[in-house]
Amino acid sequence: MCAERMQRIVQAILLGITLGLWGSGMVQIAFLVVLAMIILLLIGGFTGFCPGLLILKAILPSCDETKKGIS
């Protein structure tokens, strides 16, 4: 498992939790979680800096590194 893939899995889990919060009536909290995700994705998209990916790369290897190891 590489860091970039794990980031997508974490994002999917957060979206699932957000849907659960929304479905259980905690709309304000769900809104704040989605708003935080939107802000972080926009920052990552415009600047290339993603704090979550930075943390994951400290724990897991990058997908580029794992592809080099296979070749």
PDB file of N, H, CA, C and O in Angstrom:
ATOM      1  N   MET A   1       0.855  -1.173   0.000  1.00  0.00           N
ATOM      2  CA  MET A   1       0.000   0.000   0.000  1.00  0.00           C
ATOM      3  C   MET A   1       0.906   1.242   0.000  1.00  0.00           C
ATOM      4  O   MET A   1       1.889   1.315   0.737  1.00  0.00           O
ATOM      5  N   CYS A   2       0.552   2.189  -0.828  1.00  0.00           N
ATOM      6  H   CYS A   2      -0.246   2.129  -1.427  1.00  0.00           H
ATOM      7  CA  CYS A   2       1.348   3.405  -0.907  1.00  0.00           C
ATOM      8  C   CYS A   2       0.549   4.597  -0.369  1.00  0.00           C
ATOM      9  O   CYS A   2      -0.664   4.507  -0.182  1.00  0.00           O
ATOM     10  N   ALA A   3       1.233   5.695  -0.128  1.00  0.00           N
ATOM     11  H   ALA A   3       2.219   5.768  -0.280  1.00  0.00           H
ATOM     12  CA  ALA A   3       0.649   6.851   0.547  1.00  0.00           C
ATOM     13  C   ALA A   3      -0.495   7.477  -0.241  1.00  0.00           C
ATOM     14  O   ALA A   3      -1.513   7.843   0.346  1.00  0.00           O
ATOM     15  N   GLU A   4      -0.351   7.608  -1.541  1.00  0.00           N
ATOM     16  H   GLU A   4       0.477   7.311  -2.018  1.00  0.00           H
ATOM     17  CA  GLU A   4      -1.382   8.260  -2.347  1.00  0.00           C
ATOM     18  C   GLU A   4      -2.676   7.439  -2.359  1.00  0.00           C
ATOM     19  O   GLU A   4      -3.772   7.994  -2.289  1.00  0.00           O
ATOM     20  N   ARG A   5      -2.538   6.125  -2.448  1.00  0.00           N
ATOM     21  H   ARG A   5      -1.648   5.673  -2.505  1.00  0.00           H
ATOM     22  CA  ARG A   5      -3.724   5.265  -2.413  1.00  0.00           C
ATOM     23  C   ARG A   5      -4.386   5.331  -1.044  1.00  0.00           C
ATOM     24  O   ARG A   5      -5.611   5.391  -0.940  1.00  0.00           O
ATOM     25  N   MET A   6      -3.577   5.320  -0.005  1.00  0.00           N
ATOM     26  H   MET A   6      -2.582   5.272  -0.090  1.00  0.00           H
ATOM     27  CA  MET A   6      -4.117   5.385   1.344  1.00  0.00           C
ATOM     28  C   MET A   6      -4.844   6.709   1.579  1.00  0.00           C
ATOM     29  O   MET A   6      -5.841   6.751   2.300  1.00  0.00           O
ATOM     30  N   GLN A   7      -4.350   7.787   0.974  1.00  0.00           N
ATOM     31  H   GLN A   7      -3.540   7.753   0.389  1.00  0.00           H
ATOM     32  CA  GLN A   7      -5.012   9.080   1.107  1.00  0.00           C
ATOM     33  C   GLN A   7      -6.423   9.018   0.514  1.00  0.00           C
ATOM     34  O   GLN A   7      -7.369   9.550   1.094  1.00  0.00           O
ATOM     35  N   ARG A   8      -6.556   8.372  -0.633  1.00  0.00           N
ATOM     36  H   ARG A   8      -5.787   7.939  -1.104  1.00  0.00           H
ATOM     37  CA  ARG A   8      -7.882   8.243  -1.257  1.00  0.00           C
ATOM     38  C   ARG A   8      -8.810   7.389  -0.400  1.00  0.00           C
ATOM     39  O   ARG A   8     -10.004   7.671  -0.302  1.00  0.00           O
ATOM     40  N   ILE A   9      -8.263   6.351   0.218  1.00  0.00           N
ATOM     41  H   ILE A   9      -7.293   6.123   0.139  1.00  0.00           H
ATOM     42  CA  ILE A   9      -9.065   5.494   1.098  1.00  0.00           C
ATOM     43  C   ILE A   9      -9.538   6.277   2.315  1.00  0.00           C
ATOM     44  O   ILE A   9     -10.694   6.160   2.723  1.00  0.00           O
ATOM     45  N   VAL A  10      -8.646   7.074   2.895  1.00  0.00           N
ATOM     46  H   VAL A  10      -7.707   7.168   2.564  1.00  0.00           H
ATOM     47  CA  VAL A  10      -9.009   7.897   4.054  1.00  0.00           C
ATOM     48  C   VAL A  10     -10.082   8.915   3.665  1.00  0.00           C
ATOM     49  O   VAL A  10     -11.020   9.146   4.429  1.00  0.00           O
ATOM     50  N   GLN A  11      -9.955   9.521   2.490  1.00  0.00           N
ATOM     51  H   GLN A  11      -9.193   9.334   1.870  1.00  0.00           H
ATOM     52  CA  GLN A  11     -10.963  10.471   2.036  1.00  0.00           C
ATOM     53  C   GLN A  11     -12.319   9.781   1.873  1.00  0.00           C
ATOM     54  O   GLN A  11     -13.347  10.340   2.255  1.00  0.00           O
ATOM     55  N   ALA A  12     -12.327   8.581   1.313  1.00  0.00           N
ATOM     56  H   ALA A  12     -11.492   8.127   1.002  1.00  0.00           H
ATOM     57  CA  ALA A  12     -13.580   7.845   1.151  1.00  0.00           C
ATOM     58  C   ALA A  12     -14.204   7.505   2.504  1.00  0.00           C
ATOM     59  O   ALA A  12     -15.422   7.581   2.665  1.00  0.00           O
ATOM     60  N   ILE A  13     -13.374   7.132   3.470  1.00  0.00           N
ATOM     61  H   ILE A  13     -12.384   7.071   3.339  1.00  0.00           H
ATOM     62  CA  ILE A  13     -13.870   6.837   4.814  1.00  0.00           C
ATOM     63  C   ILE A  13     -14.466   8.092   5.444  1.00  0.00           C
ATOM     64  O   ILE A  13     -15.533   8.032   6.055  1.00  0.00           O
ATOM     65  N   LEU A  14     -13.779   9.234   5.297  1.00  0.00           N
ATOM     66  H   LEU A  14     -12.912   9.282   4.801  1.00  0.00           H
ATOM     67  CA  LEU A  14     -14.299  10.483   5.839  1.00  0.00           C
ATOM     68  C   LEU A  14     -15.632  10.874   5.194  1.00  0.00           C
ATOM     69  O   LEU A  14     -16.534  11.360   5.877  1.00  0.00           O
ATOM     70  N   LEU A  15     -15.754  10.664   3.901  1.00  0.00           N
ATOM     71  H   LEU A  15     -15.022  10.268   3.346  1.00  0.00           H
ATOM     72  CA  LEU A  15     -17.023  10.955   3.239  1.00  0.00           C
ATOM     73  C   LEU A  15     -18.130  10.024   3.748  1.00  0.00           C
ATOM     74  O   LEU A  15     -19.271  10.455   3.916  1.00  0.00           O
ATOM     75  N   GLY A  16     -17.801   8.762   3.992  1.00  0.00           N
ATOM     76  H   GLY A  16     -16.875   8.412   3.855  1.00  0.00           H
ATOM     77  CA  GLY A  16     -18.778   7.826   4.547  1.00  0.00           C
ATOM     78  C   GLY A  16     -19.217   8.227   5.942  1.00  0.00           C
ATOM     79  O   GLY A  16     -20.403   8.167   6.266  1.00  0.00           O
ATOM     80  N   ILE A  17     -18.265   8.636   6.768  1.00  0.00           N
ATOM     81  H   ILE A  17     -17.301   8.685   6.504  1.00  0.00           H
ATOM     82  CA  ILE A  17     -18.596   9.109   8.115  1.00  0.00           C
ATOM     83  C   ILE A  17     -19.474  10.350   8.031  1.00  0.00           C
ATOM     84  O   ILE A  17     -20.420  10.507   8.803  1.00  0.00           O
ATOM     85  N   THR A  18     -19.150  11.233   7.080  1.00  0.00           N
ATOM     86  H   THR A  18     -18.381  11.105   6.453  1.00  0.00           H
ATOM     87  CA  THR A  18     -19.933  12.451   6.902  1.00  0.00           C
ATOM     88  C   THR A  18     -21.367  12.124   6.498  1.00  0.00           C
ATOM     89  O   THR A  18     -22.311  12.733   7.002  1.00  0.00           O
ATOM     90  N   LEU A  19     -21.532  11.166   5.591  1.00  0.00           N
ATOM     91  H   LEU A  19     -20.766  10.671   5.181  1.00  0.00           H
ATOM     92  CA  LEU A  19     -22.884  10.748   5.216  1.00  0.00           C
ATOM     93  C   LEU A  19     -23.636  10.163   6.413  1.00  0.00           C
ATOM     94  O   LEU A  19     -24.834  10.395   6.574  1.00  0.00           O
ATOM     95  N   GLY A  20     -22.937   9.417   7.235  1.00  0.00           N
ATOM     96  H   GLY A  20     -21.963   9.228   7.104  1.00  0.00           H
ATOM     97  CA  GLY A  20     -23.556   8.871   8.443  1.00  0.00           C
ATOM     98  C   GLY A  20     -23.978   9.960   9.409  1.00  0.00           C
ATOM     99  O   GLY A  20     -25.058   9.889   9.996  1.00  0.00           O
ATOM    100  N   LEU A  21     -23.131  10.970   9.579  1.00  0.00           N
ATOM    101  H   LEU A  21     -22.254  11.028   9.102  1.00  0.00           H
ATOM    102  CA  LEU A  21     -23.483  12.095  10.448  1.00  0.00           C
ATOM    103  C   LEU A  21     -24.695  12.841   9.909  1.00  0.00           C
ATOM    104  O   LEU A  21     -25.598  13.213  10.659  1.00  0.00           O
ATOM    105  N   TRP A  22     -24.700  13.052   8.599  1.00  0.00           N
ATOM    106  H   TRP A  22     -23.966  12.750   7.990  1.00  0.00           H
ATOM    107  CA  TRP A  22     -25.815  13.760   7.966  1.00  0.00           C
ATOM    108  C   TRP A  22     -27.104  12.962   8.113  1.00  0.00           C
ATOM    109  O   TRP A  22     -28.157  13.521   8.421  1.00  0.00           O
ATOM    110  N   GLY A  23     -27.020  11.665   7.893  1.00  0.00           N
ATOM    111  H   GLY A  23     -26.165  11.210   7.643  1.00  0.00           H
ATOM    112  CA  GLY A  23     -28.198  10.811   8.007  1.00  0.00           C
ATOM    113  C   GLY A  23     -28.741  10.717   9.420  1.00  0.00           C
ATOM    114  O   GLY A  23     -29.943  10.528   9.611  1.00  0.00           O
ATOM    115  N   SER A  24     -27.870  10.847  10.412  1.00  0.00           N
ATOM    116  H   SER A  24     -26.894  11.001  10.257  1.00  0.00           H
ATOM    117  CA  SER A  24     -28.325  10.772  11.799  1.00  0.00           C
ATOM    118  C   SER A  24     -28.763  12.131  12.342  1.00  0.00           C
ATOM    119  O   SER A  24     -29.096  12.254  13.521  1.00  0.00           O
ATOM    120  N   GLY A  25     -28.761  13.139  11.489  1.00  0.00           N
ATOM    121  H   GLY A  25     -28.490  13.039  10.532  1.00  0.00           H
ATOM    122  CA  GLY A  25     -29.276  14.445  11.902  1.00  0.00           C
ATOM    123  C   GLY A  25     -28.224  15.435  12.359  1.00  0.00           C
ATOM    124  O   GLY A  25     -28.565  16.557  12.733  1.00  0.00           O
ATOM    125  N   MET A  26     -26.977  15.063  12.340  1.00  0.00           N
ATOM    126  H   MET A  26     -26.700  14.152  12.035  1.00  0.00           H
ATOM    127  CA  MET A  26     -25.904  15.985  12.748  1.00  0.00           C
ATOM    128  C   MET A  26     -25.397  16.749  11.530  1.00  0.00           C
ATOM    129  O   MET A  26     -24.240  16.621  11.128  1.00  0.00           O
ATOM    130  N   VAL A  27     -26.282  17.536  10.962  1.00  0.00           N
ATOM    131  H   VAL A  27     -27.221  17.641  11.289  1.00  0.00           H
ATOM    132  CA  VAL A  27     -26.008  18.206   9.697  1.00  0.00           C
ATOM    133  C   VAL A  27     -24.902  19.244   9.837  1.00  0.00           C
ATOM    134  O   VAL A  27     -24.084  19.397   8.930  1.00  0.00           O
ATOM    135  N   GLN A  28     -24.862  19.953  10.949  1.00  0.00           N
ATOM    136  H   GLN A  28     -25.526  19.829  11.686  1.00  0.00           H
ATOM    137  CA  GLN A  28     -23.844  20.993  11.134  1.00  0.00           C
ATOM    138  C   GLN A  28     -22.439  20.394  11.162  1.00  0.00           C
ATOM    139  O   GLN A  28     -21.521  20.934  10.545  1.00  0.00           O
ATOM    140  N   ILE A  29     -22.273  19.293  11.868  1.00  0.00           N
ATOM    141  H   ILE A  29     -23.019  18.854  12.369  1.00  0.00           H
ATOM    142  CA  ILE A  29     -20.963  18.649  11.941  1.00  0.00           C
ATOM    143  C   ILE A  29     -20.581  18.094  10.570  1.00  0.00           C
ATOM    144  O   ILE A  29     -19.432  18.217  10.147  1.00  0.00           O
ATOM    145  N   ALA A  30     -21.542  17.485   9.880  1.00  0.00           N
ATOM    146  H   ALA A  30     -22.475  17.385  10.225  1.00  0.00           H
ATOM    147  CA  ALA A  30     -21.281  16.946   8.542  1.00  0.00           C
ATOM    148  C   ALA A  30     -20.857  18.067   7.600  1.00  0.00           C
ATOM    149  O   ALA A  30     -19.939  17.898   6.798  1.00  0.00           O
ATOM    150  N   PHE A  31     -21.529  19.211   7.698  1.00  0.00           N
ATOM    151  H   PHE A  31     -22.276  19.349   8.349  1.00  0.00           H
ATOM    152  CA  PHE A  31     -21.176  20.358   6.866  1.00  0.00           C
ATOM    153  C   PHE A  31     -19.750  20.822   7.149  1.00  0.00           C
ATOM    154  O   PHE A  31     -19.005  21.127   6.217  1.00  0.00           O
ATOM    155  N   LEU A  32     -19.364  20.880   8.415  1.00  0.00           N
ATOM    156  H   LEU A  32     -19.969  20.633   9.172  1.00  0.00           H
ATOM    157  CA  LEU A  32     -18.015  21.317   8.769  1.00  0.00           C
ATOM    158  C   LEU A  32     -16.945  20.346   8.264  1.00  0.00           C
ATOM    159  O   LEU A  32     -15.877  20.774   7.827  1.00  0.00           O
ATOM    160  N   VAL A  33     -17.224  19.053   8.320  1.00  0.00           N
ATOM    161  H   VAL A  33     -18.092  18.705   8.674  1.00  0.00           H
ATOM    162  CA  VAL A  33     -16.259  18.061   7.831  1.00  0.00           C
ATOM    163  C   VAL A  33     -16.085  18.203   6.321  1.00  0.00           C
ATOM    164  O   VAL A  33     -14.963  18.181   5.814  1.00  0.00           O
ATOM    165  N   VAL A  34     -17.212  18.350   5.602  1.00  0.00           N
ATOM    166  H   VAL A  34     -18.123  18.368   6.014  1.00  0.00           H
ATOM    167  CA  VAL A  34     -17.128  18.506   4.144  1.00  0.00           C
ATOM    168  C   VAL A  34     -16.434  19.810   3.790  1.00  0.00           C
ATOM    169  O   VAL A  34     -15.628  19.844   2.861  1.00  0.00           O
ATOM    170  N   LEU A  35     -16.732  20.884   4.514  1.00  0.00           N
ATOM    171  H   LEU A  35     -17.388  20.855   5.269  1.00  0.00           H
ATOM    172  CA  LEU A  35     -16.083  22.168   4.265  1.00  0.00           C
ATOM    173  C   LEU A  35     -14.570  22.069   4.477  1.00  0.00           C
ATOM    174  O   LEU A  35     -13.798  22.606   3.682  1.00  0.00           O
ATOM    175  N   ALA A  36     -14.145  21.390   5.539  1.00  0.00           N
ATOM    176  H   ALA A  36     -14.772  20.955   6.184  1.00  0.00           H
ATOM    177  CA  ALA A  36     -12.718  21.201   5.788  1.00  0.00           C
ATOM    178  C   ALA A  36     -12.070  20.397   4.669  1.00  0.00           C
ATOM    179  O   ALA A  36     -10.961  20.715   4.239  1.00  0.00           O
ATOM    180  N   MET A  37     -12.752  19.358   4.195  1.00  0.00           N
ATOM    181  H   MET A  37     -13.653  19.100   4.544  1.00  0.00           H
ATOM    182  CA  MET A  37     -12.204  18.564   3.095  1.00  0.00           C
ATOM    183  C   MET A  37     -12.083  19.393   1.825  1.00  0.00           C
ATOM    184  O   MET A  37     -11.088  19.293   1.108  1.00  0.00           O
ATOM    185  N   ILE A  38     -13.092  20.210   1.544  1.00  0.00           N
ATOM    186  H   ILE A  38     -13.901  20.291   2.127  1.00  0.00           H
ATOM    187  CA  ILE A  38     -13.048  21.059   0.354  1.00  0.00           C
ATOM    188  C   ILE A  38     -11.873  22.023   0.430  1.00  0.00           C
ATOM    189  O   ILE A  38     -11.144  22.192  -0.547  1.00  0.00           O
ATOM    190  N   ILE A  39     -11.687  22.653   1.582  1.00  0.00           N
ATOM    191  H   ILE A  39     -12.280  22.515   2.375  1.00  0.00           H
ATOM    192  CA  ILE A  39     -10.587  23.615   1.744  1.00  0.00           C
ATOM    193  C   ILE A  39      -9.241  22.920   1.563  1.00  0.00           C
ATOM    194  O   ILE A  39      -8.369  23.434   0.862  1.00  0.00           O
ATOM    195  N   LEU A  40      -9.064  21.753   2.192  1.00  0.00           N
ATOM    196  H   LEU A  40      -9.772  21.336   2.761  1.00  0.00           H
ATOM    197  CA  LEU A  40      -7.793  21.034   2.072  1.00  0.00           C
ATOM    198  C   LEU A  40      -7.541  20.568   0.643  1.00  0.00           C
ATOM    199  O   LEU A  40      -6.403  20.610   0.174  1.00  0.00           O
ATOM    200  N   LEU A  41      -8.589  20.124  -0.058  1.00  0.00           N
ATOM    201  H   LEU A  41      -9.513  20.090   0.323  1.00  0.00           H
ATOM    202  CA  LEU A  41      -8.416  19.698  -1.446  1.00  0.00           C
ATOM    203  C   LEU A  41      -8.076  20.874  -2.355  1.00  0.00           C
ATOM    204  O   LEU A  41      -7.261  20.739  -3.267  1.00  0.00           O
ATOM    205  N   LEU A  42      -8.696  22.023  -2.110  1.00  0.00           N
ATOM    206  H   LEU A  42      -9.359  22.132  -1.369  1.00  0.00           H
ATOM    207  CA  LEU A  42      -8.371  23.206  -2.902  1.00  0.00           C
ATOM    208  C   LEU A  42      -6.935  23.673  -2.653  1.00  0.00           C
ATOM    209  O   LEU A  42      -6.228  24.036  -3.593  1.00  0.00           O
ATOM    210  N   ILE A  43      -6.510  23.663  -1.403  1.00  0.00           N
ATOM    211  H   ILE A  43      -7.084  23.368  -0.639  1.00  0.00           H
ATOM    212  CA  ILE A  43      -5.128  24.036  -1.082  1.00  0.00           C
ATOM    213  C   ILE A  43      -4.166  23.071  -1.767  1.00  0.00           C
ATOM    214  O   ILE A  43      -3.176  23.495  -2.363  1.00  0.00           O
ATOM    215  N   GLY A  44      -4.455  21.779  -1.683  1.00  0.00           N
ATOM    216  H   GLY A  44      -5.259  21.435  -1.199  1.00  0.00           H
ATOM    217  CA  GLY A  44      -3.609  20.780  -2.334  1.00  0.00           C
ATOM    218  C   GLY A  44      -3.593  20.933  -3.844  1.00  0.00           C
ATOM    219  O   GLY A  44      -2.555  20.753  -4.481  1.00  0.00           O
ATOM    220  N   GLY A  45      -4.736  21.263  -4.416  1.00  0.00           N
ATOM    221  H   GLY A  45      -5.580  21.410  -3.899  1.00  0.00           H
ATOM    222  CA  GLY A  45      -4.817  21.418  -5.858  1.00  0.00           C
ATOM    223  C   GLY A  45      -4.078  22.636  -6.379  1.00  0.00           C
ATOM    224  O   GLY A  45      -3.418  22.566  -7.415  1.00  0.00           O
ATOM    225  N   PHE A  46      -4.182  23.748  -5.671  1.00  0.00           N
ATOM    226  H   PHE A  46      -4.718  23.804  -4.829  1.00  0.00           H
ATOM    227  CA  PHE A  46      -3.552  24.980  -6.143  1.00  0.00           C
ATOM    228  C   PHE A  46      -2.071  25.077  -5.793  1.00  0.00           C
ATOM    229  O   PHE A  46      -1.288  25.627  -6.566  1.00  0.00           O
ATOM    230  N   THR A  47      -1.678  24.545  -4.629  1.00  0.00           N
ATOM    231  H   THR A  47      -2.314  24.097  -4.000  1.00  0.00           H
ATOM    232  CA  THR A  47      -0.290  24.704  -4.192  1.00  0.00           C
ATOM    233  C   THR A  47       0.541  23.430  -4.308  1.00  0.00           C
ATOM    234  O   THR A  47       1.769  23.495  -4.357  1.00  0.00           O
ATOM    235  N   GLY A  48      -0.113  22.279  -4.353  1.00  0.00           N
ATOM    236  H   GLY A  48      -1.110  22.226  -4.314  1.00  0.00           H
ATOM    237  CA  GLY A  48       0.627  21.020  -4.367  1.00  0.00           C
ATOM    238  C   GLY A  48       1.016  20.555  -2.971  1.00  0.00           C
ATOM    239  O   GLY A  48       1.649  19.509  -2.824  1.00  0.00           O
ATOM    240  N   PHE A  49       0.646  21.316  -1.941  1.00  0.00           N
ATOM    241  H   PHE A  49       0.132  22.166  -2.060  1.00  0.00           H
ATOM    242  CA  PHE A  49       0.959  20.959  -0.560  1.00  0.00           C
ATOM    243  C   PHE A  49      -0.265  20.323   0.083  1.00  0.00           C
ATOM    244  O   PHE A  49      -1.330  20.937   0.146  1.00  0.00           O
ATOM    245  N   CYS A  50      -0.114  19.106   0.555  1.00  0.00           N
ATOM    246  H   CYS A  50       0.751  18.606   0.504  1.00  0.00           H
ATOM    247  CA  CYS A  50      -1.206  18.398   1.207  1.00  0.00           C
ATOM    248  C   CYS A  50      -0.709  17.874   2.557  1.00  0.00           C
ATOM    249  O   CYS A  50       0.107  16.952   2.593  1.00  0.00           O
ATOM    250  N   PRO A  51      -1.185  18.444   3.662  1.00  0.00           N
ATOM    251  CA  PRO A  51      -0.700  18.018   4.981  1.00  0.00           C
ATOM    252  C   PRO A  51      -0.961  16.533   5.263  1.00  0.00           C
ATOM    253  O   PRO A  51      -0.110  15.851   5.833  1.00  0.00           O
ATOM    254  N   GLY A  52      -2.127  16.039   4.866  1.00  0.00           N
ATOM    255  H   GLY A  52      -2.818  16.593   4.402  1.00  0.00           H
ATOM    256  CA  GLY A  52      -2.438  14.625   5.101  1.00  0.00           C
ATOM    257  C   GLY A  52      -1.501  13.701   4.356  1.00  0.00           C
ATOM    258  O   GLY A  52      -1.060  12.686   4.896  1.00  0.00           O
ATOM    259  N   LEU A  53      -1.194  14.050   3.117  1.00  0.00           N
ATOM    260  H   LEU A  53      -1.552  14.875   2.679  1.00  0.00           H
ATOM    261  CA  LEU A  53      -0.278  13.232   2.321  1.00  0.00           C
ATOM    262  C   LEU A  53       1.138  13.308   2.874  1.00  0.00           C
ATOM    263  O   LEU A  53       1.882  12.329   2.824  1.00  0.00           O
ATOM    264  N   LEU A  54       1.504  14.457   3.395  1.00  0.00           N
ATOM    265  H   LEU A  54       0.899  15.252   3.435  1.00  0.00           H
ATOM    266  CA  LEU A  54       2.822  14.617   4.019  1.00  0.00           C
ATOM    267  C   LEU A  54       2.973  13.662   5.210  1.00  0.00           C
ATOM    268  O   LEU A  54       4.018  13.036   5.389  1.00  0.00           O
ATOM    269  N   ILE A  55       1.926  13.563   6.006  1.00  0.00           N
ATOM    270  H   ILE A  55       1.078  14.072   5.860  1.00  0.00           H
ATOM    271  CA  ILE A  55       1.946  12.659   7.164  1.00  0.00           C
ATOM    272  C   ILE A  55       1.968  11.204   6.705  1.00  0.00           C
ATOM    273  O   ILE A  55       2.710  10.387   7.252  1.00  0.00           O
ATOM    274  N   LEU A  56       1.155  10.883   5.701  1.00  0.00           N
ATOM    275  H   LEU A  56       0.553  11.547   5.257  1.00  0.00           H
ATOM    276  CA  LEU A  56       1.117   9.503   5.210  1.00  0.00           C
ATOM    277  C   LEU A  56       2.444   9.083   4.581  1.00  0.00           C
ATOM    278  O   LEU A  56       2.845   7.925   4.698  1.00  0.00           O
ATOM    279  N   LYS A  57       3.129  10.019   3.913  1.00  0.00           N
ATOM    280  H   LYS A  57       2.803  10.960   3.818  1.00  0.00           H
ATOM    281  CA  LYS A  57       4.421   9.685   3.309  1.00  0.00           C
ATOM    282  C   LYS A  57       5.490   9.429   4.365  1.00  0.00           C
ATOM    283  O   LYS A  57       6.483   8.757   4.085  1.00  0.00           O
ATOM    284  N   ALA A  58       5.301   9.952   5.572  1.00  0.00           N
ATOM    285  H   ALA A  58       4.494  10.498   5.800  1.00  0.00           H
ATOM    286  CA  ALA A  58       6.231   9.660   6.659  1.00  0.00           C
ATOM    287  C   ALA A  58       6.041   8.227   7.161  1.00  0.00           C
ATOM    288  O   ALA A  58       6.964   7.625   7.710  1.00  0.00           O
ATOM    289  N   ILE A  59       4.839   7.690   6.966  1.00  0.00           N
ATOM    290  H   ILE A  59       4.089   8.179   6.520  1.00  0.00           H
ATOM    291  CA  ILE A  59       4.526   6.345   7.443  1.00  0.00           C
ATOM    292  C   ILE A  59       4.666   5.306   6.329  1.00  0.00           C
ATOM    293  O   ILE A  59       5.229   4.231   6.536  1.00  0.00           O
ATOM    294  N   LEU A  60       4.144   5.643   5.142  1.00  0.00           N
ATOM    295  H   LEU A  60       3.686   6.516   4.973  1.00  0.00           H
ATOM    296  CA  LEU A  60       4.113   4.720   4.012  1.00  0.00           C
ATOM    297  C   LEU A  60       4.980   5.250   2.872  1.00  0.00           C
ATOM    298  O   LEU A  60       5.195   6.458   2.776  1.00  0.00           O
ATOM    299  N   PRO A  61       5.472   4.380   2.022  1.00  0.00           N
ATOM    300  CA  PRO A  61       6.235   4.856   0.863  1.00  0.00           C
ATOM    301  C   PRO A  61       5.314   5.490  -0.181  1.00  0.00           C
ATOM    302  O   PRO A  61       4.125   5.176  -0.249  1.00  0.00           O
ATOM    303  N   SER A  62       5.872   6.371  -0.980  1.00  0.00           N
ATOM    304  H   SER A  62       6.837   6.626  -0.925  1.00  0.00           H
ATOM    305  CA  SER A  62       5.134   6.984  -2.072  1.00  0.00           C
ATOM    306  C   SER A  62       4.861   5.935  -3.154  1.00  0.00           C
ATOM    307  O   SER A  62       5.594   4.953  -3.273  1.00  0.00           O
ATOM    308  N   CYS A  63       3.826   6.144  -3.920  1.00  0.00           N
ATOM    309  H   CYS A  63       3.230   6.941  -3.823  1.00  0.00           H
ATOM    310  CA  CYS A  63       3.514   5.194  -5.013  1.00  0.00           C
ATOM    311  C   CYS A  63       4.637   5.180  -6.045  1.00  0.00           C
ATOM    312  O   CYS A  63       4.891   4.149  -6.667  1.00  0.00           O
ATOM    313  N   ASP A  64       5.315   6.317  -6.234  1.00  0.00           N
ATOM    314  H   ASP A  64       5.108   7.155  -5.728  1.00  0.00           H
ATOM    315  CA  ASP A  64       6.428   6.370  -7.171  1.00  0.00           C
ATOM    316  C   ASP A  64       7.565   5.463  -6.720  1.00  0.00           C
ATOM    317  O   ASP A  64       8.193   4.790  -7.537  1.00  0.00           O
ATOM    318  N   GLU A  65       7.829   5.448  -5.412  1.00  0.00           N
ATOM    319  H   GLU A  65       7.319   5.994  -4.747  1.00  0.00           H
ATOM    320  CA  GLU A  65       8.901   4.603  -4.871  1.00  0.00           C
ATOM    321  C   GLU A  65       8.569   3.128  -5.022  1.00  0.00           C
ATOM    322  O   GLU A  65       9.452   2.324  -5.322  1.00  0.00           O
ATOM    323  N   THR A  66       7.304   2.759  -4.818  1.00  0.00           N
ATOM    324  H   THR A  66       6.587   3.412  -4.575  1.00  0.00           H
ATOM    325  CA  THR A  66       6.942   1.351  -4.937  1.00  0.00           C
ATOM    326  C   THR A  66       6.987   0.895  -6.386  1.00  0.00           C
ATOM    327  O   THR A  66       7.306  -0.263  -6.652  1.00  0.00           O
ATOM    328  N   LYS A  67       6.674   1.783  -7.336  1.00  0.00           N
ATOM    329  H   LYS A  67       6.415   2.724  -7.120  1.00  0.00           H
ATOM    330  CA  LYS A  67       6.764   1.428  -8.760  1.00  0.00           C
ATOM    331  C   LYS A  67       8.219   1.225  -9.173  1.00  0.00           C
ATOM    332  O   LYS A  67       8.516   0.335  -9.970  1.00  0.00           O
ATOM    333  N   LYS A  68       9.136   2.049  -8.635  1.00  0.00           N
ATOM    334  H   LYS A  68       8.894   2.772  -7.987  1.00  0.00           H
ATOM    335  CA  LYS A  68      10.552   1.894  -8.956  1.00  0.00           C
ATOM    336  C   LYS A  68      11.080   0.580  -8.409  1.00  0.00           C
ATOM    337  O   LYS A  68      11.926  -0.058  -9.035  1.00  0.00           O
ATOM    338  N   GLY A  69      10.585   0.168  -7.242  1.00  0.00           N
ATOM    339  H   GLY A  69       9.897   0.686  -6.733  1.00  0.00           H
ATOM    340  CA  GLY A  69      11.049  -1.072  -6.644  1.00  0.00           C
ATOM    341  C   GLY A  69      10.585  -2.289  -7.416  1.00  0.00           C
ATOM    342  O   GLY A  69      11.250  -3.325  -7.392  1.00  0.00           O
ATOM    343  N   ILE A  70       9.460  -2.185  -8.100  1.00  0.00           N
ATOM    344  H   ILE A  70       8.921  -1.344  -8.120  1.00  0.00           H
ATOM    345  CA  ILE A  70       8.934  -3.321  -8.862  1.00  0.00           C
ATOM    346  C   ILE A  70       9.682  -3.488 -10.175  1.00  0.00           C
ATOM    347  O   ILE A  70       9.941  -4.613 -10.603  1.00  0.00           O
ATOM    348  N   SER A  71      10.028  -2.396 -10.810  1.00  0.00           N
ATOM    349  H   SER A  71       9.818  -1.482 -10.463  1.00  0.00           H
ATOM    350  CA  SER A  71      10.662  -2.446 -12.135  1.00  0.00           C
ATOM    351  C   SER A  71      11.993  -3.132 -12.128  1.00  0.00           C
ATOM    352  O   SER A  71      12.635  -3.245 -13.172  1.00  0.00           O
TER     353      SER A  71
END
